[in-house]
Amino acid sequence: MNYKFTALIIFLMALLVIFAEPAYPNQDKIKTPNIKFILTIRLCSFIENKCLPNVQVKDEYDSWKECTLAALEISKEIMLSQEEEFVNKNKVATQFTCKEIGTI
C-alpha cells in the first residue's frame, strides 16, 4: 500500500469521526440506576513495575462514564505536574479504577 493511499484512508476516517452521527444519540442520558462509582488513581513506573499506593478521589460518580472521564482529567493534571525528565526516565503513567459501590 503506498503512502498517498494510506494518508487518504486516514483522512477519510477522520472525517467520518468528525461528521458521523453517534451510534447511540441518547447515550449521555443513560445512567446506571441506583449505582455509584468511586475512583482510585495511582502513579506507576513501568520501568520498575512499581506503583505508589492508590489514592481514592473523594467524589462519587453516577455512572461508569462520568468516573472514567474524571479519571482522565485527573490523570492529565497529575502527569502535567511531574517533571518531564522524571516521567521519561521512569516511564511514569497513571493507572485508575472505577469501582462500583452498590446502590444508593
N, CA, C and O atoms as a printed pandas DataFrame, in Angstrom:
     atom_number atom_name residue_name chain_id  residue_number  x_coord  y_coord  z_coord
0              1         N          MET        A               1    0.856   -1.171    0.000
1              2        CA          MET        A               1    0.000    0.000    0.000
2              3         C          MET        A               1    0.900    1.231    0.000
3              4         O          MET        A               1    1.829    1.317    0.803
4              5         N          ASN        A               2    0.635    2.180   -0.888
5              6        CA          ASN        A               2    1.509    3.344   -0.946
6              7         C          ASN        A               2    1.097    4.413    0.065
7              8         O          ASN        A               2   -0.003    4.385    0.617
8              9         N          TYR        A               3    2.001    5.340    0.286
9             10        CA          TYR        A               3    1.830    6.392    1.294
10            11         C          TYR        A               3    0.607    7.263    1.033
11            12         O          TYR        A               3   -0.148    7.547    1.964
12            13         N          LYS        A               4    0.393    7.694   -0.209
13            14        CA          LYS        A               4   -0.727    8.587   -0.528
14            15         C          LYS        A               4   -2.070    7.906   -0.258
15            16         O          LYS        A               4   -2.997    8.528    0.262
16            17         N          PHE        A               5   -2.165    6.637   -0.613
17            18        CA          PHE        A               5   -3.404    5.898   -0.378
18            19         C          PHE        A               5   -3.668    5.765    1.124
19            20         O          PHE        A               5   -4.798    5.955    1.574
20            21         N          THR        A               6   -2.638    5.442    1.891
21            22        CA          THR        A               6   -2.769    5.320    3.342
22            23         C          THR        A               6   -3.189    6.647    3.959
23            24         O          THR        A               6   -4.057    6.682    4.831
24            25         N          ALA        A               7   -2.577    7.739    3.510
25            26        CA          ALA        A               7   -2.932    9.068    4.015
26            27         C          ALA        A               7   -4.384    9.406    3.696
27            28         O          ALA        A               7   -5.080    9.997    4.522
28            29         N          LEU        A               8   -4.839    9.039    2.517
29            30        CA          LEU        A               8   -6.225    9.290    2.121
30            31         C          LEU        A               8   -7.194    8.510    3.006
31            32         O          LEU        A               8   -8.211    9.053    3.439
32            33         N          ILE        A               9   -6.890    7.249    3.276
33            34        CA          ILE        A               9   -7.738    6.426    4.143
34            35         C          ILE        A               9   -7.836    7.050    5.531
35            36         O          ILE        A               9   -8.925    7.144    6.097
36            37         N          ILE        A              10   -6.701    7.474    6.079
37            38        CA          ILE        A              10   -6.695    8.095    7.411
38            39         C          ILE        A              10   -7.514    9.376    7.405
39            40         O          ILE        A              10   -8.259    9.634    8.350
40            41         N          PHE        A              11   -7.387   10.189    6.347
41            42        CA          PHE        A              11   -8.145   11.437    6.240
42            43         C          PHE        A              11   -9.646   11.152    6.191
43            44         O          PHE        A              11  -10.427   11.830    6.859
44            45         N          LEU        A              12  -10.050   10.164    5.411
45            46        CA          LEU        A              12  -11.472    9.828    5.309
46            47         C          LEU        A              12  -12.022    9.296    6.629
47            48         O          LEU        A              12  -13.154    9.605    7.001
48            49         N          MET        A              13  -11.228    8.502    7.334
49            50        CA          MET        A              13  -11.667    8.002    8.641
50            51         C          MET        A              13  -11.836    9.156    9.625
51            52         O          MET        A              13  -12.775    9.161   10.420
52            53         N          ALA        A              14  -10.935   10.129    9.575
53            54        CA          ALA        A              14  -11.046   11.289   10.454
54            55         C          ALA        A              14  -12.321   12.070   10.151
55            56         O          ALA        A              14  -12.997   12.526   11.074
56            57         N          LEU        A              15  -12.658   12.229    8.883
57            58        CA          LEU        A              15  -13.898   12.920    8.513
58            59         C          LEU        A              15  -15.121   12.175    9.040
59            60         O          LEU        A              15  -16.075   12.797    9.507
60            61         N          LEU        A              16  -15.096   10.844    8.968
61            62        CA          LEU        A              16  -16.212   10.064    9.498
62            63         C          LEU        A              16  -16.376   10.291   10.993
63            64         O          LEU        A              16  -17.496   10.436   11.484
64            65         N          VAL        A              17  -15.278   10.321   11.708
65            66        CA          VAL        A              17  -15.342   10.538   13.155
66            67         C          VAL        A              17  -15.921   11.912   13.458
67            68         O          VAL        A              17  -16.719   12.058   14.383
68            69         N          ILE        A              18  -15.527   12.916   12.690
69            70        CA          ILE        A              18  -15.964   14.290   12.950
70            71         C          ILE        A              18  -17.439   14.487   12.592
71            72         O          ILE        A              18  -18.179   15.116   13.349
72            73         N          PHE        A              19  -17.871   13.955   11.445
73            74        CA          PHE        A              19  -19.203   14.280   10.934
74            75         C          PHE        A              19  -20.257   13.197   11.094
75            76         O          PHE        A              19  -21.436   13.458   10.853
76            77         N          ALA        A              20  -19.880   12.018   11.484
77            78        CA          ALA        A              20  -20.844   10.919   11.592
78            79         C          ALA        A              20  -21.778   11.140   12.777
79            80         O          ALA        A              20  -21.400   11.735   13.786
80            81         N          GLU        A              21  -22.977   10.659   12.635
81            82        CA          GLU        A              21  -23.936   10.688   13.738
82            83         C          GLU        A              21  -23.512    9.656   14.777
83            84         O          GLU        A              21  -23.009    8.590   14.419
84            85         N          PRO        A              22  -23.709    9.957   16.051
85            86        CA          PRO        A              22  -23.353    8.960   17.055
86            87         C          PRO        A              22  -24.233    7.720   16.932
87            88         O          PRO        A              22  -25.408    7.810   16.575
88            89         N          ALA        A              23  -23.655    6.573   17.230
89            90        CA          ALA        A              23  -24.392    5.315   17.131
90            91         C          ALA        A              23  -25.532    5.276   18.144
91            92         O          ALA        A              23  -26.589    4.704   17.877
92            93         N          TYR        A              24  -25.312    5.887   19.305
93            94        CA          TYR        A              24  -26.309    5.918   20.363
94            95         C          TYR        A              24  -26.544    7.370   20.758
95            96         O          TYR        A              24  -25.916    7.853   21.700
96            97         N          PRO        A              25  -27.432    8.078   20.062
97            98        CA          PRO        A              25  -27.580    9.516   20.290
98            99         C          PRO        A              25  -27.999    9.887   21.708
99           100         O          PRO        A              25  -27.723   11.003   22.150
100          101         N          ASN        A              26  -28.647    9.002   22.420
101          102        CA          ASN        A              26  -29.080    9.324   23.785
102          103         C          ASN        A              26  -28.172    8.719   24.847
103          104         O          ASN        A              26  -28.570    8.596   26.006
104          105         N          GLN        A              27  -26.957    8.339   24.463
105          106        CA          GLN        A              27  -26.093    7.635   25.398
106          107         C          GLN        A              27  -25.746    8.457   26.629
107          108         O          GLN        A              27  -25.559    7.886   27.704
108          109         N          ASP        A              28  -25.654    9.771   26.514
109          110        CA          ASP        A              28  -25.324   10.584   27.679
110          111         C          ASP        A              28  -26.479   10.652   28.678
111          112         O          ASP        A              28  -26.275   11.028   29.832
112          113         N          LYS        A              29  -27.658   10.299   28.256
113          114        CA          LYS        A              29  -28.818   10.334   29.145
114          115         C          LYS        A              29  -28.985    9.021   29.913
115          116         O          LYS        A              29  -29.763    8.950   30.864
116          117         N          ILE        A              30  -28.257    7.990   29.501
117          118        CA          ILE        A              30  -28.391    6.682   30.142
118          119         C          ILE        A              30  -27.537    6.647   31.397
119          120         O          ILE        A              30  -26.317    6.791   31.314
120          121         N          LYS        A              31  -28.137    6.463   32.534
121          122        CA          LYS        A              31  -27.441    6.346   33.809
122          123         C          LYS        A              31  -27.641    4.939   34.338
123          124         O          LYS        A              31  -28.658    4.298   34.075
124          125         N          THR        A              32  -26.659    4.469   35.085
125          126        CA          THR        A              32  -26.814    3.185   35.734
126          127         C          THR        A              32  -27.676    3.416   36.968
127          128         O          THR        A              32  -27.243    4.104   37.892
128          129         N          PRO        A              33  -28.879    2.864   37.007
129          130        CA          PRO        A              33  -29.803    3.188   38.095
130          131         C          PRO        A              33  -29.291    2.709   39.452
131          132         O          PRO        A              33  -28.873    1.561   39.606
132          133         N          ASN        A              34  -29.333    3.601   40.419
133          134        CA          ASN        A              34  -29.049    3.278   41.816
134          135         C          ASN        A              34  -27.644    2.742   42.076
135          136         O          ASN        A              34  -27.413    2.098   43.100
136          137         N          ILE        A              35  -26.711    2.995   41.175
137          138        CA          ILE        A              35  -25.343    2.523   41.391
138          139         C          ILE        A              35  -24.420    3.736   41.364
139          140         O          ILE        A              35  -24.565    4.626   40.526
140          141         N          LYS        A              36  -23.476    3.756   42.287
141          142        CA          LYS        A              36  -22.453    4.796   42.337
142          143         C          LYS        A              36  -21.091    4.157   42.100
143          144         O          LYS        A              36  -20.921    2.949   42.267
144          145         N          PHE        A              37  -20.136    4.971   41.714
145          146        CA          PHE        A              37  -18.780    4.510   41.459
146          147         C          PHE        A              37  -17.795    5.390   42.210
147          148         O          PHE        A              37  -18.000    6.596   42.348
148          149         N          ILE        A              38  -16.718    4.768   42.696
149          150        CA          ILE        A              38  -15.637    5.542   43.280
150          151         C          ILE        A              38  -14.400    5.370   42.409
151          152         O          ILE        A              38  -14.220    4.350   41.744
152          153         N          LEU        A              39  -13.566    6.380   42.429
153          154        CA          LEU        A              39  -12.389    6.425   41.587
154          155         C          LEU        A              39  -11.135    6.340   42.447
155          156         O          LEU        A              39  -10.993    7.084   43.418
156          157         N          THR        A              40  -10.232    5.442   42.097
157          158        CA          THR        A              40   -8.906    5.408   42.708
158          159         C          THR        A              40   -7.873    5.541   41.598
159          160         O          THR        A              40   -8.022    4.984   40.510
160          161         N          ILE        A              41   -6.819    6.299   41.905
161          162        CA          ILE        A              41   -5.747    6.548   40.943
162          163         C          ILE        A              41   -4.417    6.314   41.638
163          164         O          ILE        A              41   -4.270    6.559   42.836
164          165         N          ARG        A              42   -3.451    5.834   40.863
165          166        CA          ARG        A              42   -2.102    5.710   41.395
166          167         C          ARG        A              42   -1.099    6.016   40.295
167          168         O          ARG        A              42   -1.383    5.855   39.108
168          169         N          LEU        A              43    0.082    6.460   40.713
169          170        CA          LEU        A              43    1.166    6.778   39.801
170          171         C          LEU        A              43    2.120    5.592   39.766
171          172         O          LEU        A              43    2.529    5.092   40.814
172          173         N          CYS        A              44    2.474    5.140   38.567
173          174        CA          CYS        A              44    3.279    3.929   38.412
174          175         C          CYS        A              44    4.490    4.183   37.520
175          176         O          CYS        A              44    4.464    5.032   36.629
176          177         N          SER        A              45    5.556    3.419   37.788
177          178        CA          SER        A              45    6.723    3.369   36.916
178          179         C          SER        A              45    6.655    2.059   36.148
179          180         O          SER        A              45    6.655    0.981   36.742
180          181         N          PHE        A              46    6.598    2.156   34.836
181          182        CA          PHE        A              46    6.525    0.957   34.017
182          183         C          PHE        A              46    7.910    0.378   33.732
183          184         O          PHE        A              46    8.020   -0.679   33.110
184          185         N          ILE        A              47    8.968    1.059   34.179
185          186        CA          ILE        A              47   10.321    0.511   34.117
186          187         C          ILE        A              47   10.507   -0.459   35.282
187          188         O          ILE        A              47   10.989   -1.576   35.095
188          189         N          GLU        A              48   10.123   -0.030   36.479
189          190        CA          GLU        A              48   10.318   -0.829   37.684
190          191         C          GLU        A              48    9.120   -1.719   38.025
191          192         O          GLU        A              48    9.205   -2.542   38.937
192          193         N          ASN        A              49    8.010   -1.563   37.306
193          194        CA          ASN        A              49    6.771   -2.281   37.620
194          195         C          ASN        A              49    6.345   -2.055   39.064
195          196         O          ASN        A              49    5.932   -2.987   39.754
196          197         N          LYS        A              50    6.449   -0.811   39.511
197          198        CA          LYS        A              50    6.039   -0.449   40.862
198          199         C          LYS        A              50    5.109    0.759   40.791
199          200         O          LYS        A              50    5.223    1.611   39.910
200          201         N          CYS        A              51    4.181    0.801   41.753
201          202        CA          CYS        A              51    3.226    1.902   41.820
202          203         C          CYS        A              51    3.205    2.481   43.225
203          204         O          CYS        A              51    3.460    1.784   44.206
204          205         N          LEU        A              52    2.898    3.758   43.300
205          206        CA          LEU        A              52    2.613    4.365   44.594
206          207         C          LEU        A              52    1.263    3.831   45.061
207          208         O          LEU        A              52    0.503    3.301   44.251
208          209         N          PRO        A              53    0.948    3.959   46.347
209          210        CA          PRO        A              53   -0.358    3.479   46.824
210          211         C          PRO        A              53   -1.520    4.199   46.124
211          212         O          PRO        A              53   -1.393    5.343   45.685
212          213         N          ASN        A              54   -2.651    3.496   46.035
213          214        CA          ASN        A              54   -3.869    4.082   45.474
214          215         C          ASN        A              54   -4.296    5.296   46.271
215          216         O          ASN        A              54   -4.144    5.347   47.492
216          217         N          VAL        A              55   -4.832    6.268   45.560
217          218        CA          VAL        A              55   -5.445    7.427   46.197
218          219         C          VAL        A              55   -6.906    7.432   45.775
219          220         O          VAL        A              55   -7.211    7.434   44.582
220          221         N          GLN        A              56   -7.806    7.434   46.743
221          222        CA          GLN        A              56   -9.230    7.456   46.430
222          223         C          GLN        A              56   -9.684    8.894   46.275
223          224         O          GLN        A              56   -9.464    9.724   47.156
224          225         N          VAL        A              57  -10.314    9.181   45.156
225          226        CA          VAL        A              57  -10.874   10.502   44.912
226          227         C          VAL        A              57  -12.152   10.611   45.733
227          228         O          VAL        A              57  -12.932    9.660   45.789
228          229         N          LYS        A              58  -12.370   11.723   46.352
229          230        CA          LYS        A              58  -13.475   11.876   47.308
230          231         C          LYS        A              58  -14.865   11.812   46.672
231          232         O          LYS        A              58  -15.830   11.422   47.328
232          233         N          ASP        A              59  -14.967   12.189   45.416
233          234        CA          ASP        A              59  -16.273   12.230   44.769
234          235         C          ASP        A              59  -16.811   10.843   44.448
235          236         O          ASP        A              59  -16.052    9.901   44.222
236          237         N          GLU        A              60  -18.107   10.740   44.431
237          238        CA          GLU        A              60  -18.789    9.555   43.912
238          239         C          GLU        A              60  -19.371    9.948   42.563
239          240         O          GLU        A              60  -19.763   11.095   42.350
240          241         N          TYR        A              61  -19.421    8.995   41.670
241          242        CA          TYR        A              61  -19.904    9.265   40.321
242          243         C          TYR        A              61  -21.151    8.445   40.042
243          244         O          TYR        A              61  -21.293    7.321   40.522
244          245         N          ASP        A              62  -22.054    9.027   39.258
245          246        CA          ASP        A              62  -23.338    8.395   38.962
246          247         C          ASP        A              62  -23.266    7.358   37.855
247          248         O          ASP        A              62  -24.188    6.560   37.689
248          249         N          SER        A              63  -22.174    7.361   37.094
249          250        CA          SER        A              63  -22.062    6.393   36.002
250          251         C          SER        A              63  -20.597    6.042   35.775
251          252         O          SER        A              63  -19.686    6.758   36.190
252          253         N          TRP        A              64  -20.410    4.920   35.106
253          254        CA          TRP        A              64  -19.054    4.490   34.741
254          255         C          TRP        A              64  -18.397    5.558   33.871
255          256         O          TRP        A              64  -17.223    5.882   34.052
256          257         N          LYS        A              65  -19.156    6.099   32.933
257          258        CA          LYS        A              65  -18.621    7.105   32.016
258          259         C          LYS        A              65  -18.134    8.333   32.771
259          260         O          LYS        A              65  -17.033    8.816   32.509
260          261         N          GLU        A              66  -18.932    8.847   33.704
261          262        CA          GLU        A              66  -18.522   10.010   34.491
262          263         C          GLU        A              66  -17.238    9.721   35.262
263          264         O          GLU        A              66  -16.352   10.572   35.336
264          265         N          CYS        A              67  -17.137    8.538   35.829
265          266        CA          CYS        A              67  -15.960    8.148   36.603
266          267         C          CYS        A              67  -14.718    8.096   35.719
267          268         O          CYS        A              67  -13.674    8.628   36.094
268          269         N          THR        A              68  -14.815    7.466   34.555
269          270        CA          THR        A              68  -13.648    7.343   33.693
270          271         C          THR        A              68  -13.233    8.690   33.107
271          272         O          THR        A              68  -12.042    8.953   32.942
272          273         N          LEU        A              69  -14.202    9.542   32.794
273          274        CA          LEU        A              69  -13.849   10.878   32.299
274          275         C          LEU        A              69  -13.139   11.694   33.379
275          276         O          LEU        A              69  -12.184   12.412   33.084
276          277         N          ALA        A              70  -13.595   11.591   34.619
277          278        CA          ALA        A              70  -12.916   12.266   35.726
278          279         C          ALA        A              70  -11.501   11.715   35.887
279          280         O          ALA        A              70  -10.561   12.472   36.128
280          281         N          ALA        A              71  -11.353   10.405   35.755
281          282        CA          ALA        A              71  -10.029    9.781   35.881
282          283         C          ALA        A              71   -9.067   10.316   34.825
283          284         O          ALA        A              71   -7.897   10.569   35.112
284          285         N          LEU        A              72   -9.558   10.484   33.620
285          286        CA          LEU        A              72   -8.697   11.007   32.558
286          287         C          LEU        A              72   -8.273   12.444   32.842
287          288         O          LEU        A              72   -7.112   12.799   32.642
288          289         N          GLU        A              73   -9.203   13.268   33.306
289          290        CA          GLU        A              73   -8.871   14.659   33.637
290          291         C          GLU        A              73   -7.871   14.740   34.787
291          292         O          GLU        A              73   -6.902   15.497   34.718
292          293         N          ILE        A              74   -8.102   13.971   35.833
293          294        CA          ILE        A              74   -7.206   13.981   36.994
294          295         C          ILE        A              74   -5.848   13.411   36.605
295          296         O          ILE        A              74   -4.816   13.927   37.034
296          297         N          SER        A              75   -5.836   12.359   35.802
297          298        CA          SER        A              75   -4.577   11.780   35.330
298          299         C          SER        A              75   -3.767   12.807   34.545
299          300         O          SER        A              75   -2.547   12.893   34.686
300          301         N          LYS        A              76   -4.452   13.572   33.728
301          302        CA          LYS        A              76   -3.764   14.613   32.962
302          303         C          LYS        A              76   -3.120   15.625   33.900
303          304         O          LYS        A              76   -1.969   16.011   33.697
304          305         N          GLU        A              77   -3.850   16.060   34.927
305          306        CA          GLU        A              77   -3.302   17.012   35.890
306          307         C          GLU        A              77   -2.086   16.434   36.612
307          308         O          GLU        A              77   -1.088   17.127   36.807
308          309         N          ILE        A              78   -2.172   15.170   37.005
309          310        CA          ILE        A              78   -1.054   14.511   37.687
310          311         C          ILE        A              78    0.168   14.472   36.771
311          312         O          ILE        A              78    1.274   14.817   37.189
312          313         N          MET        A              79   -0.033   14.056   35.536
313          314        CA          MET        A              79    1.096   13.948   34.611
314          315         C          MET        A              79    1.707   15.313   34.303
315          316         O          MET        A              79    2.926   15.423   34.174
316          317         N          LEU        A              80    0.895   16.341   34.185
317          318        CA          LEU        A              80    1.420   17.678   33.922
318          319         C          LEU        A              80    2.216   18.215   35.106
319          320         O          LEU        A              80    3.099   19.054   34.929
320          321         N          SER        A              81    1.910   17.741   36.304
321          322        CA          SER        A              81    2.619   18.226   37.493
322          323         C          SER        A              81    3.974   17.549   37.696
323          324         O          SER        A              81    4.756   17.982   38.542
324          325         N          GLN        A              82    4.261   16.501   36.936
325          326        CA          GLN        A              82    5.524   15.770   37.074
326          327         C          GLN        A              82    6.585   16.367   36.141
327          328         O          GLN        A              82    6.270   16.872   35.063
328          329         N          GLU        A              83    7.838   16.299   36.575
329          330        CA          GLU        A              83    8.946   16.761   35.751
330          331         C          GLU        A              83    9.107   15.855   34.533
331          332         O          GLU        A              83    9.009   14.633   34.647
332          333         N          GLU        A              84    9.351   16.445   33.384
333          334        CA          GLU        A              84    9.456   15.675   32.146
334          335         C          GLU        A              84   10.577   14.637   32.211
335          336         O          GLU        A              84   10.397   13.507   31.759
336          337         N          GLU        A              85   11.729   15.009   32.769
337          338        CA          GLU        A              85   12.846   14.067   32.861
338          339         C          GLU        A              85   12.478   12.853   33.717
339          340         O          GLU        A              85   12.814   11.720   33.372
340          341         N          PHE        A              86   11.786   13.096   34.833
341          342        CA          PHE        A              86   11.346   12.013   35.718
342          343         C          PHE        A              86   10.384   11.073   34.999
343          344         O          PHE        A              86   10.519    9.852   35.084
344          345         N          VAL        A              87    9.429   11.637   34.303
345          346        CA          VAL        A              87    8.429   10.838   33.587
346          347         C          VAL        A              87    9.087    9.991   32.498
347          348         O          VAL        A              87    8.820    8.795   32.384
348          349         N          ASN        A              88    9.940   10.615   31.708
349          350        CA          ASN        A              88   10.572    9.906   30.600
350          351         C          ASN        A              88   11.564    8.848   31.079
351          352         O          ASN        A              88   11.609    7.746   30.534
352          353         N          LYS        A              89   12.353    9.181   32.093
353          354        CA          LYS        A              89   13.363    8.243   32.594
354          355         C          LYS        A              89   12.717    7.011   33.220
355          356         O          LYS        A              89   13.206    5.896   33.040
356          357         N          ASN        A              90   11.622    7.204   33.954
357          358        CA          ASN        A              90   10.980    6.113   34.690
358          359         C          ASN        A              90    9.750    5.546   34.008
359          360         O          ASN        A              90    9.110    4.638   34.540
360          361         N          LYS        A              91    9.407    6.074   32.824
361          362        CA          LYS        A              91    8.195    5.643   32.098
362          363         C          LYS        A              91    6.993    5.683   33.039
363          364         O          LYS        A              91    6.313    4.679   33.253
364          365         N          VAL        A              92    6.753    6.860   33.588
365          366        CA          VAL        A              92    5.697    7.053   34.584
366          367         C          VAL        A              92    4.360    7.303   33.897
367          368         O          VAL        A              92    4.279    8.021   32.901
368          369         N          ALA        A              93    3.322    6.703   34.446
369          370        CA          ALA        A              93    1.953    6.930   33.973
370          371         C          ALA        A              93    1.009    6.652   35.134
371          372         O          ALA        A              93    1.409    6.104   36.161
372          373         N          THR        A              94   -0.230    7.033   34.957
373          374        CA          THR        A              94   -1.229    6.755   35.982
374          375         C          THR        A              94   -1.995    5.492   35.620
375          376         O          THR        A              94   -2.107    5.117   34.453
376          377         N          GLN        A              95   -2.513    4.855   36.647
377          378        CA          GLN        A              95   -3.477    3.766   36.491
378          379         C          GLN        A              95   -4.688    4.158   37.317
379          380         O          GLN        A              95   -4.548    4.765   38.378
380          381         N          PHE        A              96   -5.858    3.821   36.846
381          382        CA          PHE        A              96   -7.060    4.138   37.619
382          383         C          PHE        A              96   -8.049    3.002   37.589
383          384         O          PHE        A              96   -8.022    2.142   36.708
384          385         N          THR        A              97   -8.931    3.022   38.584
385          386        CA          THR        A              97  -10.001    2.040   38.682
386          387         C          THR        A              97  -11.282    2.766   39.084
387          388         O          THR        A              97  -11.276    3.597   39.993
388          389         N          CYS        A              98  -12.360    2.451   38.411
389          390        CA          CYS        A              98  -13.684    2.900   38.825
390          391         C          CYS        A              98  -14.387    1.677   39.407
391          392         O          CYS        A              98  -14.631    0.691   38.712
392          393         N          LYS        A              99  -14.699    1.761   40.673
393          394        CA          LYS        A              99  -15.275    0.601   41.369
394          395         C          LYS        A              99  -16.718    0.889   41.749
395          396         O          LYS        A              99  -17.043    1.937   42.306
396          397         N          GLU        A             100  -17.560   -0.065   41.433
397          398        CA          GLU        A             100  -18.978    0.013   41.785
398          399         C          GLU        A             100  -19.109   -0.109   43.291
399          400         O          GLU        A             100  -18.540   -1.018   43.895
400          401         N          ILE        A             101  -19.869    0.814   43.910
401          402        CA          ILE        A             101  -20.020    0.758   45.357
402          403         C          ILE        A             101  -21.432    0.398   45.780
403          404         O          ILE        A             101  -21.777    0.506   46.956
404          405         N          GLY        A             102  -22.236   -0.024   44.842
405          406        CA          GLY        A             102  -23.563   -0.508   45.215
406          407         C          GLY        A             102  -24.660    0.522   45.027
407          408         O          GLY        A             102  -24.483    1.538   44.355
408          409         N          THR        A             103  -25.776    0.237   45.628
409          410        CA          THR        A             103  -26.949    1.077   45.457
410          411         C          THR        A             103  -26.926    2.244   46.415
411          412         O          THR        A             103  -26.264    2.207   47.452
412          413         N          ILE        A             104  -27.656    3.278   46.054
413          414        CA          ILE        A             104  -27.744    4.467   46.914
414          415         C          ILE        A             104  -29.033    4.433   47.690
415          416         O          ILE        A             104  -29.305    5.342   48.475
